[in-house]
């Protein structure tokens, strides 16, 4: 029996994920590599991508939420996993029991980790996060001494072990930004203080994807690579994926749902922001903002269909949008439309969609929704 052609689907090239991890390891040969698989691996599928990354030499996995970390453990993934976005009352005990390294940015988090360790009857692995200038999570320099001293005391009692000291850049994707050096200096000072107080971390880390690619002095013991693992350039200023030696892993495809001829003066989609200027042929692409196609790309989003790159005509709706084929009668219902991919065959890239929607490529791949099936290649 033939399978029904998918309305829309995302092909995920796991060989590309492996190749990207190897390329990133070459950029940071003296550091371990963490593959960040938060947000379902930036929309690519956390468990398959985590396995592929480990096969290619990643030694850590990183998640934002503890639920994401616990899902990896439930899927049978072993080795080191770290998660960093905690709120009071979170599943601290479950994370401790699952041997997940948990981030601590303040006294309340340290106390919850200690309580979880006592309840679990085992030592909690914690990583102290320093706010070196990003201004989000992390402990401010003025409060660092108190947090470090409390963590050292908790370590002496056996409830925790400080396995890491870490921070996060604000502007590593802007080469030469003065905040980068300021954050590096602050991180070194805060690490030095913690080590003087008796902390012996397994890993010190601050480098994200752009810093891994461009800032060797930031690599320390571990680099945390997120978007670059999936082959998308973390910033156009740093270069394209190809220039950085990366291969985008996601290709988003749809099956043309309808092809029809319309007269001049025909309105297209909500609001009639697009009206045909001459008799033409329209093709219906059955994907919309419920699938993660950005509505902000209305009238601008590019699609490869019929061997040519077309542009979304009018508004992107919840489930569909239209392209004007310019009376090209070569396209048929059921033909393949490629919204984005690596760009090797003339198709648009995630970066092209980011420009069309006035956003970043991170958002384009991550927002592809759960009702879009993932098809894994190279598994």
Secondary structure, DSSP 8 states (H G I E B T S, - for coil): ------SEEEEEEHHHHHHHHHHHHHHTTTSEEEEE-HHHHHTT-HHHHHHHHHHTT--EEEESSHHHHHHHHHTT--SEEEE----TT-SHHHHHHTTEEEEE-SHHHHHHHHHHHHHHTS-EEEEEEEESSS-SSSEEHHHHHHHHHHHHHHHHHTSEEEEEEE---SSTTSTT-HHHHHHHHHHHHHHHHHHHTT---SEEE-B-HHHHHH-GGG-TTEEEE-GGGGT--S-GGG--TTTTT----EEEEEEEEEEEEE-TT-EESGGG-EE-SSSEEEEEE---GGGT--GGGTTT-EEEETTEEEEEES---SS-EEEE-TT-TT--TT-EEEEES-STTS---HHHHHHHHTS-HHHHHHT--TTSEEEEE--
